[in-house]
Amino acid sequence: MDQSHLYQQIVQSIRDDILSGALKPGFSLPPVRKMTKQWNCTTGTVLRAYQELARQGLVVSHVGRGTKVY
């Protein structure tokens, strides 16, 4: 799948984990650089996924402190 849609796979994977209870409120998502290695993608792809999750109200991002499940 091309990079433009990979962020949607990342969003779906994390959303599924949040909704299933595997990721609980306050849990820190992996740093962007770690996710780029895990998903073999660019930092922009991971950032877009994290931004989409934040837009959906599932996570909260704080510069310098990472992204946490809301």
Order of alpha helices (4+ residues) and beta strands (2+ residues): alpha-alpha-alpha-beta-beta
